[in-house]
Amino acid sequence: MNFSKRNSQLHILATYGLLGAIALVTLFPLLWLISTALKSQTENIFQSPPQLLPSQPTLNNFVSVWQTNPFGQYLFNSTLIAVLTVGLNLLFCALAAYPLARLSFPGRDWIFMAIVSTIMIPFQIVMIPLYILTVQLGLRNTYLGVIFPSLASAFGIFLLRQAFMSVPKEMEEAARMDGCSELDLWWNIMLPAIRPALVTLAIFVFIGSWSDFLWPLIVIQDENLYTLPLGVAKLAGTFSLDWRLVAAGAVISIVPVLILFLFLQRYIVPTETGSGVKG
């Protein structure tokens, strides 16, 4: 009995040790980035063997980056674009996914397959037509021009459709018996029932919008509209590749995403949509 218990404990320790090693390998680039950002100008960031912990940690790199570049404006631009992108993407994806999941009409499955098939199309293929359309609509050098390609996504429609399909039909029937219209049913019953899927999609869309570099680089020429990725890229030229300052700018751009994830992770749990349905 004791031998079996000891084996179980050793198995648990080995499992946690392996998971800890994997986590350390995964987090090492982030730890190295933070270490580089905290190193003073007298420290060699390329020394061998590498030194992870700064011998003289300093915040001067963050202060220098913030004072010499309009990072406050970059932060505002990225936040505004990401928040609007998340809100509009959730709205349009939910509106598109609901009828594909809960309503019956001719060609529904074909429409859904056509939407999902667009996931296989690389963005680089549609980039030029999107840019031409953006220019023709007068959206170049605007916030809406950056948001335009992300107003809806095939992945978001797919994710929300699957979530809508998991909602018990009894909830829908009970709402219809109470006199709910289709829009009331969608807003008051369906959306609360798929909150975990909405939060998951919101995190994916926010991270994608926040870290997007290629499309803002194409559609924005006014530096006052630069997002954080463009601002960090600009640091490489401004400071002649001083990697301490580039790392400091990268850390500044990462912090809001970490805060958002820590705040929303408690909402990413299964929702018992059927708990209110009695047999």
Secondary structure, DSSP 8 states (H G I E B T S, - for coil): -HHHHHHHHHHHHHHHHHHHHHHHHHHHHHHHHHHHHH--TTS-TT-SS--SS-SS--SHHHHHHHHHS-HHHHHHHHHHHHHHHHHHHHHHHHHHHHHHHH---TTHHHHHHHHHHGGGS-HHHHHHHHHHHHHHTT-TTSHHHHHGGGS--HHHHHHHHHHHHTS-HHHHHHHHHTT--HHHIIIIIIHHHTHHHHHHHHHHHHHHHHH--HHHHHH---GGG--HHHHHHHHHHHTTS-HHHHHHHHHHHHHHHHHHHHHHGGG-S---TTTT---
